Amino acid sequence: KTLAELLQTMRQNLAGVWRNAETQKETKRKDKEIQAEIFRGYAVAGRVLEAGLARDPNHWALRLAKGAIEFDENTYRFDLSKDPQHSTRKEAAFA
């Protein structure tokens, strides 16, 4: 449960704080650098999540975090460029 809560916090920060233009203005990062950091954050969250699911593959909170993280990353990808795989990945996240 604690791991799932950590992952949800990571997801919220990736979807909110990391994408916030005002917050990122302070870092002086370029758009491509910000995007790379956000994708790196999703990758880290994914690895941590997979490790948790390896230990407890049916834990509802981890499954929920997985779907939410996948959905948020997919939405971010679509916001950057109208990705043709958006609908397919969205359905996978819901599943």
Salt bridges, closest charged atoms under 4 A:
GLU22 OE2 - LYS25 NZ 3.31
GLU37 OE1 - ARG40 NH2 3.04
GLU50 OE2 - LYS66 NZ 3.30
GLU70 OE2 - LYS66 NZ 2.68
ASP72 OD2 - ARG11 NH1 2.70
GLU73 OE2 - ARG77 NH2 2.97
ASP83 OD2 - ARG89 NH2 2.33
